[in-house]
């Protein structure tokens, strides 16, 4: 899968997030992440300008 065009995150509970990524080709991938993983991902995106 290429770089996701956008994603949607839903907080399942205090420590778990369901994050759905959608690529420019319309492919969907949902990942379950802990809050720590989610914060790390968002921080990396902010550094990359994504």
Steps between C-alpha positions, in 0.01 A plus 500: 500500500625848420505792736158549655319810382311538826397307805223497754562410864238386746582462868359163602575553867756688707796310361390354166452670163363362174672687217377459142736602222372568148744518210465706184383182324216444745659214695403485865701363789393513863756461776444471872751707693572583859495866598882500507520363144240748379683797655828380349337476155344847526830648619684344204240640260535847651877487450453390137240766434233239435 
